[in-house]
Amino acid sequence: MKLATIHSELNPWDARIVCNLLRSEGMAATLLGEHHATADLLVSPALGGVRVQVPAEQAEAARALVARWQSGEFGRALEDQMKDEAP
């Protein structure tokens, strides 16, 4: 299976958030370089950060989902939901 890097982060915890977002939508996301970054955070930039990868056939949908997350769409939806549920 050919993997495509669709996102990268210097912070391994931010990369984990993106990876889990993709997994929550049924995508087979994995992280590359996470262990290097957690062992020595200063080496992460030299290695290209922590890369989020998905199967090549899921890359377009994964990039679109990450773009929606980065735009704040999910945060706004949560705020709207909380307003609706407020007493």
N, C-alpha and C positions, 0 to 999 in steps of 0.2 A: 504494500500500500504506500503510495507516494504522499508525503505530508507537505503542507504549505504553511509557511510562517505568515500569520495574518495580523500579528500584533506583538509588540515587545515593550517591556517595562524594565527600568533599572531596579525597582523594588520588587522582590519576589512575592510579597504579600499582595501587591496590586495585580501582578500577573496571575496569582491564584484566584483573585476575584473575577477577572476576565475569563479564566479557564472554567470556573464554576458556573458563570453566567451561560457560557456556551453549552456546557454539559446539561444545565437545567432545561435547555431547549432541544436536547437529544443529540447534540453533536459530540463526536468522539475527540474532544480536545485533550491535548497533552502539553506539558511544559518541558522546555529544553533549557538547561542551564540553571535551573532552580537551586540545585544543590551547591553549585559553585557560589552563587550569590548569598545563600544562607551561611555558608562556611566563611566567606570573606566578602562582605558587601562592596568593598573598594575594588575588587577584581571584576565585578559585574560589568561595568562599562567597557572594559578592555575586551571582554568576551562577547559583546553585543547585547548585553542585558539578558533578561529571562524572556525567552521567545514562546509565544503561544502558537501551537500548531494544531491543524486539523487535517483530515484527509482532503486531498486536492479537490475532490468533487464537492466538498462542503465549504470551500474557501470563500466563495462569493457571498453565500448566505451568512457566514460567520462575520465577514467584514461589515456587512450591512447591520447585523445585530450589534456589533461593537460600536459602530457609528451612532446608532440609536441611543445606546447607553452613554456614550461620550457627550451627546447633545443634551443630556439631562431628561430625556423623555420619560424614563422610568421613575426618576425622582419626582417629576411633576405629577405623574399618575398616582404615585403613593401619597403625595400631598393632597391631591383631590380626594382620594379615598378616605384619608384621615379627616378631612373637612366634612365629608358626608356622614361619617360615623360619629362625629363629635356630638355631645349631648346638647 
